Amino acid sequence: MAEEKLIGKITHYFSKIGVAVLALNDTLKVGETIRIKDSDRDFTQQVSSLQIEHEQVPEAIAGQSAGLKVDQKVHEGDEVYLVVE
């Protein structure tokens, strides 16, 4: 069974482009699987792209805020977990 580790929270969501801003307290890389959840939502997706200051990056580290394409609508304060197989 997969383990999950809290790696950050959503701080903003751009609904027109389906991008969330994630404040990280751990490292996140393109290709990893994340789970986003709050009281209403709970879904898992693969990280297809990360951006910092509008630049594509292969990973983002603790203390950074990264733009992340999300498959579903999210809200500020939603928790983001890294799924570790």
N, C-alpha and C positions, 0 to 999 in steps of 0.2 A: 504494500500500500504506500502511496505517496505521502511524503511529509510536507508540511507547509510552514513557512517562516514569514512573519510580518516584515515587509521591507519598506513600506511607505504609505502615504495617504494622498488621495486626490485633492488638489488645491483649486483646480479650475477645470471647467469643461466647455469646449467650443462645439456646440451642437451642430452647427452648419457643416463642419468638416469632420466631426466625429473624433476629435482629438482631446485627450485629457492631459492636464499637467500633473505630474506625480512628484511629490517631494519625497526624496529617498533617504532612508537611514541605513541602506545597505546597497551592494552592487547589483545592477540589473543589466543583462546582456541581450542583444537581439538573438532570437531563436529559443530563449527560455520560455517556460510556461508560467503564467501568473493566474491568480484567482482574485477577482474583485468582488467584495461583498459589503452589504449593509443590511438594514432591516427588511428592505424590499427586494433587493437583487442579490444574486449569487451566480456568477458565471466564470468559466475558465477560458483562457485564450492564449495563443502563442504570441510573443512579442515579434511583430513583423518589422517595426522600425522605431528608432529612438531619435529624438532631436534635442539638441541643447542650443539655445540662441539661434534657432532656424537652421542649424547645421546637422546633417546626418552623422550620427556617431554609432560605433559598434557596441559601446557600453556606457553606462552612467554610474557614478559612484556615490557613496553616502555623502549627504550634504548638498547634492545637486538637485535641481528641478529639471525634469526631462519631459518633453512632449511625447505622447504615446498614442498611436492610433488604437481606438477601442472598438470592439465589435457591437457593443450595446451602449445605450445611454448610461452615464454615471453621474454622480453628484459630488459636490465638495464634501470632504470628510469620509468618503468611502475608503475602506481599508484595502490595501493591495498586498497579497501574499505571493511569495515565490513558491512554486510547486517543485519539490525535489523528489525525483523518482527513486 
